Amino acid sequence: MEVLSHPPTGWPALVLNADFRPLSYYPLSLWPWQDVIKAVFLDRVDVVSTYDQTIRSPSCEFQLPSVVALKTYVAQDRPPVFTRFNLFLRDSFCCQYCRRAEDLTFDHVMPRSLGGRTTWENIVTACARCNFIKGGKTPVQANMHPFVKPRRPSTFELQERGRRFPPNHLHQSWMDFLYWDTELEA
């Protein structure tokens, strides 16, 4: 991971909740500068830090924000939505049968043909190879059992998992608000 002293392409701003924690670590909660300017003028965010870049209109001049905080707290305790991305994040982007991280798809532990449903409790991340081998069989029939029993994660768990995957580039002004599990290089 590289910590940039110059702004990232597109001048995005890190968006913090009202408690000054990022809304999301993975993907990192970033807004394009245009959305940030609109939120500032609508008084929905407080500017915490700015870039050196200035934008101008006929009537005003404004430094582009690099970090903003929402004025209203967004509760993070609602259950996460079941999406392919959230499933892969829950399973740390690796096959739950062989631990490979390539060619990922998802597998119904109890096959749909046998009444299995598409729920957090019945879907695991699987590589294409393991998914093909297991096919429409139960774990017992295929002698393939997931390493971890599938279950609905909490939003907090997904946030913590996301912290394991820092983005390639971070701006220096964001560093006081981000806490990664890995050591950062300056």
WODA-V105041 format. One record per residue. RES is the residue in one letter. OMEGA is omega in whole degrees, 0 to 359 (* if undefined). D_CENTER is the distance of its C-alpha to the mean C-alpha in Angstrom with 1 decimal. Layout:
RES & OMEGA & D_CENTER
RES & OMEGA & D_CENTER
This chain:
M & 182 & 16.4
E & 175 & 18.5
V & 185 & 18.9
L & 172 & 20.6
S & 175 & 23.5
H & 184 & 23.7
P & 175 & 21.2
P & 179 & 18.5
T & 177 & 19.6
G & 178 & 19.5
W & 179 & 19.5
P & 176 & 16.1
A & 173 & 15.8
L & 182 & 13.3
V & 179 & 13.2
L & 173 & 13.9
N & 181 & 14.9
A & 177 & 18.7
D & 177 & 18.5
F & 171 & 17.1
R & 180 & 13.8
P & 176 & 10.6
L & 182 & 9.3
S & 175 & 5.7
Y & 183 & 5.1
Y & 2 & 2.1
P & 180 & 3.1
L & 183 & 5.9
S & 179 & 7.9
L & 174 & 10.8
W & 173 & 13.8
P & 185 & 16.6
W & 181 & 19.8
Q & 179 & 21.6
D & 180 & 19.4
V & 179 & 19.6
I & 179 & 23.4
K & 180 & 23.7
A & 178 & 21.9
V & 181 & 24.2
F & 177 & 27.3
L & 178 & 26.4
D & 179 & 26.1
R & 182 & 22.7
V & 171 & 21.3
D & 177 & 22.9
V & 182 & 22.8
V & 181 & 22.1
S & 181 & 22.5
T & 169 & 23.7
Y & 174 & 24.1
D & 183 & 27.8
Q & 179 & 27.5
T & 172 & 29.6
I & 184 & 29.7
R & 169 & 33.0
S & 179 & 34.4
P & 186 & 38.1
S & 181 & 38.0
C & 178 & 35.4
E & 188 & 33.5
F & 174 & 29.9
Q & 180 & 27.8
L & 177 & 24.2
P & 174 & 21.8
S & 177 & 19.2
V & 175 & 17.8
V & 177 & 18.3
A & 177 & 18.1
L & 178 & 18.4
K & 179 & 21.9
T & 181 & 21.0
Y & 175 & 18.8
V & 181 & 16.1
A & 181 & 16.2
Q & 187 & 13.2
D & 179 & 15.5
R & 181 & 15.5
P & 180 & 14.7
P & 178 & 11.4
V & 177 & 12.4
F & 175 & 13.4
T & 177 & 11.8
R & 180 & 12.0
F & 180 & 8.4
N & 176 & 8.0
L & 179 & 11.3
F & 179 & 10.6
L & 177 & 7.8
R & 183 & 10.6
D & 176 & 13.1
S & 176 & 11.6
F & 174 & 12.0
C & 180 & 15.8
C & 181 & 18.7
Q & 176 & 19.9
Y & 183 & 23.5
C & 179 & 23.8
R & 176 & 20.6
R & 181 & 20.5
A & 182 & 17.3
E & 172 & 18.9
D & 186 & 19.6
L & 174 & 17.2
T & 174 & 18.0
F & 184 & 18.3
D & 171 & 21.5
H & 181 & 23.3
V & 170 & 24.7
M & 186 & 27.6
P & 178 & 28.3
R & 180 & 28.4
S & 178 & 32.0
L & 176 & 32.8
G & 179 & 31.2
G & 183 & 27.6
R & 178 & 25.1
T & 181 & 21.5
T & 177 & 20.0
W & 186 & 17.5
E & 182 & 20.7
N & 182 & 22.0
I & 173 & 19.3
V & 174 & 18.1
T & 179 & 16.6
A & 173 & 19.6
C & 183 & 20.7
A & 181 & 23.1
R & 181 & 26.1
C & 179 & 25.6
N & 179 & 24.9
F & 182 & 28.1
I & 181 & 30.1
K & 177 & 29.1
G & 182 & 29.8
G & 181 & 31.0
K & 173 & 32.1
T & 177 & 31.1
P & 180 & 29.8
V & 180 & 33.5
Q & 182 & 35.0
A & 187 & 32.8
N & 179 & 32.8
M & 181 & 29.1
H & 178 & 27.1
P & 178 & 23.4
F & 181 & 22.8
V & 179 & 21.0
K & 182 & 22.1
P & 179 & 19.4
R & 178 & 18.5
R & 177 & 16.3
P & 172 & 13.7
S & 176 & 13.4
T & 179 & 10.5
F & 180 & 11.4
E & 179 & 11.3
L & 177 & 7.7
Q & 180 & 7.0
E & 177 & 9.6
R & 180 & 8.6
G & 179 & 5.4
R & 178 & 8.3
R & 186 & 10.1
F & 181 & 8.6
P & 178 & 9.6
P & 181 & 10.0
N & 184 & 13.6
H & 176 & 14.9
L & 177 & 14.8
H & 182 & 17.6
Q & 183 & 20.0
S & 181 & 19.9
W & 192 & 16.3
M & 180 & 17.2
D & 185 & 18.8
F & 183 & 15.7
L & 181 & 13.2
Y & 184 & 13.9
W & 178 & 12.9
D & 182 & 14.6
T & 178 & 16.2
E & 181 & 19.0
L & 175 & 18.5
E & 180 & 21.3
A & * & 22.9
